[in-house]
Amino acid sequence: MTDTTHAPATEPTFVWTDPAEEAVYHRTVEACLIDPRIARRLESRPGVTADGVRAAMTTDANITRALLPCLDTRAKYRAAADKLEAARSALAQARADVEFDVRSVLVWGLAVLMGAVAIVGPRYSSPSFWPAAIALGVLGVILGLLLAWTLSSERSEENLENQFELLENLLALKPRELSARIELKRWKNDLRQNGTHPVVLLVIEALLGDDPHSVLQPDNYEGLRAAQGSGYVVTSSATRELERKLSILEGGTIAVCGPRGSGKTTLLAHAVAEGDFKVSAHVPATYTPHDFLLSLFSDVCEEYIKRAGFEPPAFTRLSGLVRGMRKVRRALRTFRRRIFFALPAAALIVLGSFATARSLWLTYDDTIHSGVNAVTRWTTHHVLDIWQGNNLGAGLLITLAGPFIWQVRRSARWRRHLRALPRTFLRTLALCLIAAAFISIPMDAELRRHTETLLEQGSPFLLAELLLLIAFLALLLTGYVKKNVRLGKRTFPARRLFSPAALCCLAGFVELFRRNDEAVAMFLDQDNPTRLLCFTVGMLPLSIARRAKGREPALVTRCRDQLYHLKTVQTTSAAVTPGASQIAALAGTHTSALSTIPSKFPELVGEFRELLAHIAEQVLEEGHRTMIALDELDRLGSDVQARAFLSEIKAILGVPHVYYLISVAEDVGAAFVRRGLPHRDATDSSLDDIVHVQPCDLDESRALMDRRAPGLTPPYVLLAHALSGGIPRDLIRYGRRIMEMRERTSSLELTDISRRLILEELSDTLAGYRTLLAKQQWTAENAGMLNNYRELTAQLRVACVCHTDTVTRTLERFSAQPAPGATPSAPLPEDITHLCHEASVYAYYALTLLQIFSAPAFDQHSSQAEVNGPAGDPQCLAEARLELTVSSYSARPLVSDVRRAWSLPPVTALALTATIPAPRLRPCPLHPEP
């Protein structure tokens, strides 16, 4: 943005040629100022006001910059406006030139009368067409004579030409006004979206002054509130890599490894495509392989039953009587709801079609009876012939059919055909009745005659009816598709506006239909009740066939049986009590019981593999994939436990056409990478491939934050990216912390927010290190180091802006190398030395972030750092944070390189001469805690 953004509004240099264009431009500017995304940026710094933006938007440079992207729509509007202006000028000229005389007035009056007769006459005249035709012919002859008489006068001829021109201009004015309004609206929308809106943002950026991106002004941060959400998933390189591996393999085990919080769970949750069969299982921290497989087996069975459209069995403790009563109550409620509508509907159908049904019965009663009797006699005659041996061929065929029927009892296909026979018969009967109702229409002579007469009358009626029908359907669909309609400043539900308009079109359609005798005659054709009855009767068996639920597939039944076997203990008992007569008084009792035994682990593995293979085969035939996702394997405690878990469940892996996705820790992935070397464990034979989920780079972090917090400026994204190291879970957490710091500091500036955030994070981290150090053994000679941690933590907790130099010197002293407190007379144990070195390097890293982000002119320093070398790349800040998780000794040189690139001196052991000052006991009076 140039300096023209600050030009005053009283001295605009841009000259508008059209006041309407100027008004539109100013309206779009005002619309941008009330846009929430822009309104929240106002008043963020002194001078960033609505008046300042209005003043800057009146300068020549900004007006030109706003109009430049909209040249096409503006040119179309200008062309439409020029045509409208030409039409208005021509109309004004025609009005000035037009005159009226008796002859021209008579011509126009007679022409109007002829039009009225042509439109209204056929509707109100007798059924014959000739009276209206004769009247039009007479009026035409009179109009011709009158026109000749008018043209015989030079003055009347000129008046008639001027009147024609006036009428032509009047008719052309409205379409051109409509065209101009449409083009003006298009240009206005284009100008607002692509012209003034971007320029207003640039103006605000210029008004912000130095470091405009250091002002925290996100559009919203609702995505940061939800730790997980399908709407905030961003495609990453790991997602693309996993999809490639899935497309290459035909089943197998793929491990997803990466640091905790890197998005392994999200990757597993969204790896499934539309229609795939997926079961997810979370590995418990403590487990037994048998119990885990029982749970996974049950989940697979339940998910497949749901996928097939059936309900899994509910294992409850309710008695059979209670469950039966509940089913009866549900059935009664359903019956009551249906009967409430069924009785009136049935009554109306019976009332309307009873006469037609009775007429059909009286007409075809004798025919039906005679046909049934003929079929009965024919069947009886042939059965008796076969029984008496008079038809040997038929007897042989029937005899052979007996063994065939006995054999097909084992055929599942024939059993399916027999079970589907009633539904097939109902569908066939329904389709025949419905087809007969429609096929009879073109075969009806009366309907053909009425149709030919209607076509001979002309097309205005048909065209009007077609337009009304199309308008009815269009308005009705628009009301259902659109949710809301904005009229001015109010918003209305679309159905409230479009449904009444659609009903008006339908009413017009019915009214025009009613006024046409031929159309009414077609509607009241004597065979139409019979067609409607056939259609209604045909829909009844079709509905019954559609509602008839097919038998449960064999695979679903198998899953259901397996669930009962896995989750219940089935017991069957039988008792036999033989007894003699009462005289002998001899009796006996015998009882036997059968109880199922839970499957052992090897049997359970075999059953699981067999059933899952059948499910995968069925899903593959449908064109989809079967996936088993085992998540949270990295939470078992150690890599030894994770490998032991893989060894235990290795037996269920390798099912054909089944993809196992397992999230593992980085060390398990490293073991798989070392396969083929002098190293072998369970990962060699358990895993087929591996996907490494790396922390996000800066571009991926930007994409993630743009999805969750649109409008978050690059410095804040970099701050969260550096603190988190690119780990998505921590990235989202630090995004929330940034918003929290904005509320707590009541500031929008990067210097205040970053300073507060970094110091609080450092204080919490050092408090954690002090807790770890408290578990070590200390002596009087080296216990002073704990005081350093206490004093530094307290100093950071009450730090404010007026003591920035004090905090910086304190952190420099603490982060110096070697660790403070280590003297030759009091050497530190190795464990304490290692923890102290980690704490000092983390403080060194936090000090670097504090000096980078809390200093003014961040954009300038960032650009200069990138020029100073590779360590000045912003991504190096996150790499230094990740290096801390590997080794503090390798992280310190990297942090020093980053400091040199950002023109910050590395911290050396010379800082040991400084001491940690005592913390302030009272809050700062200039910067109180909010």
Secondary structure, 3 states (H helix, E strand, C coil): CCHHHHCCCCCCCCCCCCHHHHHHHHHHHHHHHCCHHHHCCCCCCCCCCHHHHHHHHCCHHHHHHHHHHHHHHHHHHHHHHHHHHHHHHHHHHHHHHCCCCHHHHHHHHHHHHHHHHHHHHHHHCCCCCHHHHHHHHHHHHHHHHHHHHHHCCHHHHHHHHHHHHHHHHHHHHHHHHHHHHHHHHHHHHHHHHHHHHHHHHHHHHHHHCCCHHHECCCCCCHHHHCCCCHHHCCCCHHHHHHHHHHHHCCCEEEEEECCCCCCHHHHHHCCCCCCCEEEEEECCCCCCHHHHHHHHHHHHHHHHHHHCCCCCCCCCCCCHHHHHHHHHHHHHHHHHHHHHHHHHHHHHHHHHHHHHHHHHHHHHHHHHHHHHHHHHHHHHHHHHHHHHCCCHHHHHHHHHHHHHHHHHHHCHHHHHHHHHHHHHHHHHHHHHHHHHHHHHHHHCHHHHHHHHHHHHCCCHHHHHHHHHHHHHHHHHHHHHHCCEEEECCEEEEHHHHHHHHHHHHHHHHHHHHHHCHHHHHHHCCCCHHHHHHHHHHHHHHHHHHHHCCCCCCHHHHHHHHHHHHHHCCCEEEEEECCECCCCCCCECCEEEEEECCCCCHHHHHHHHHHHHHHHHHHHHHCCCCEEEEEECHHHCCCHHHHHHHHHHHHHHCCCCCEEEEEEECHHHHHHHHCCCCCCCCHHHHHCCEEEECCCCCHHHHHHHHHHHCCCCCHHHHHHHHHHHCCCHHHHHHHHHHHHHHHHHHCCCEHHHHHHHHHHHHHHHHHHHHHHHHCCCCCCCCCCHHHHHHHHHHHHHHCCCHHHHHHHHHHHHHHCCCCCCCCECCECCCHHHHHHHHHHHHHHHHHHHHHHHHCCCCHHHHHHHHHHHCHHHCCHHHHHHHHHHCCCHHHHHHHHHHHHHHCCCCCCCHHHHHCCCCCCCCCCCCCCCCC
